Amino acid sequence: MVSEFQFVAVLVAIVFGLSLTHLLSSTARAFFSAPEFRYGATRMAWTGFILLILLLNWWVTFSWREIEVWSFDLFLVFITWAGSHYALVIALYPFNGMGTDIDVSNWTPRPLLITFILVAFLDYAQTAVRGELFSSPFYIPFTLHYIILAGIAAYLQSERVYRIAAWYFLVSFFSWALIVRRFLA
């Protein structure tokens, strides 16, 4: 017999799997075949950051297994949170028109930053639903500082700010994922 979590987790796994597939295939296509690859190193930093977000949050998905009784509102929070990650990847590598080709020439990080802010707030929601919003004194301020920095970068719309933000987010999130969460959370 399949548990409720296992039933729901299949759909979430598909969403995260599609997100990873789009991220990896788009990265490869952009990197190897696009001479007009705009924001090259900056976009690769954003790609690394979002890859870490996807992997860490897919890992966090497993913590939902402890919920024994599911309701439709829990399901909506869970699937909306997962779907927002797909939106994040599409904001990084948007489709070109109605086709499946990605748009590498006209991309700017602003939609990505706005989508990231949405993802961060949905992360607060899914963490709260699991009852772990206040379990770590570092989670809320750390995520909030990302929200603020993303908002500032989206507002300023400067290539230099986009580049600094991308590399800062990548390095600090990598540190968060491997050091802070393990030893301080």
N, C-alpha and C positions, 0 to 999 in steps of 0.2 A: 504494500500500500504506500502511496506517495503522501508525504506530509504537505501541509499547506505551504510551508516555506519552499519546499522543493518544487512545488507547482509554480509558485510565483518566481522563484529564482531562475527558472528556465527562460522566461521572457526577459528578465534583467540581464542574463548572460548573453542573450541574443543582442540586446541593445549595446552592451559593452563590447561584444565581439564585433558588431558592425562599426562601432566607433573606432576600435583599434584597427580594423581592416581599412577603413577610409583614411585614417591617419597615416598608416604605414605605406599604403599604396600611393596616396597623394604625395607623400614626402619623397618617395622614390621617383615618381614621375616628375615632380618639380625639380628635384635635385639633378637628375640625369638628363632630362630632355628639354629643359626650358632655358634658352639663352637669355630671355628677358626676366629671369627670376628676380623679382623685386624683393628687397629686404632679405637677401640671402641668408647671412649669418644671424640676423635678428629673427627671421622666421624659423630658422633651425633651433634657436634657443627657445622660442615659443613652442615649437614642436616637442622638444625635450621636456619642457615644463608640463605640457598637456599629457604627454605620454606618462609621466610620473603621476599626474592626477588620476588618469584612467586606471593605472595599475593599482595605486593605493586605494582608490575608492572601490574598485572591484574586490579588493581584499577586504575592505570594510563591509562590503555586502554580506560577507559570511556572518557578521555579528547579528544580522537580522534573524538568524536561525533560532535564537532564543525566544522569539515571539511565538507563542503557541497558538493563540487565537487571533486570526486575521479578520479585519473588517475591510470594507471597500474603501473607507477613507485612509486607512493605513496603506492599502495597496496603491491608492492614487498618489500619496506622498512618495512612496518608494519608486514607483514607475516614472513619476514626473522628475524626481531627482536623477534617476538613471538616464532618462531621455534628455535631460539638460546637458549631460556630458556629450551626447551625440551632437547637439546643437553647438557646443563649444568646438568640436572638431570641424563642423561645417563652417563655423565662423573663421577658423584658421585656414581651411582649404575649401572655399566655396565652389560649388559647381558653376560651370560657365554656361549660362542660359539653361535650356532644358536638357542638355546632353549630360554625359557622364564625365566629360573632361573638366579638369579643375581650372580655375582662373588664377593664374600666377602673376599676371601683369598689372592688374588694377587693384590689387589687394592692399588694404591698410589695416593696422591692428585695432583701430577703434571699435568695430563691431565685435571683435574678439574680446576686448576688455569689458565691454558692456555685457556680453554674454557671460563672461567669467564672473561678474558681479552677481548676476542672476544665479549662477551655479553655486556661488558661495552662500547666498541666502537660502537656497534650497538645501544646501548641506547643513546649515543651521537647523532647518526644519526636520530633516531626517534624523539628525542627531538628537533633537529634542523629543521626537516621537519614540526613539529608542530609550529615552530616559537618561542619556549620557551627556547632555549639553553642558552641565556643570561638573562633570566628573574629573575634568582636567582644568586646572586654573590657567593653562596656557592656550587652550583651543580657541576660545572666543577672541582674546586680544590678537592672537597670531592671524587668524582668519580676517578679523576686522582690519588689521593693518594692510592686508592684501586688497581688501575692498576699497580702502581709502586711496592706496597707491594706484590701483587700476582706475579709479574715478579721476584722479589727478592727471594721469597719463592720457585718458580718453578726452579730458577737457582740453589739455594743452595741445594735443595733436602734433607733436614734434617728433621727427624721425630719431633725433638724439634721445629724447625721453623714452620713446618706444624701445630703443636698443638697450638703454640702461635698465628699464623695467624688465625686459625679457630676461636679461642675464641675471638680474637680482632675483627675480621670481624663480628661475631655474636653480640657482645655487642655494638660495635660502630654503626652497621647498625640498630639495634633495637632502639638505641638512635636517630639516624637520622630519622627513620620512624615515631617515636612517638613525638619527641621533636623538632628537627631542622626544619623539613619540616613544622611543624605546626606554630612555632613561629618566625622562622628566614627567611623562604623562601617566 
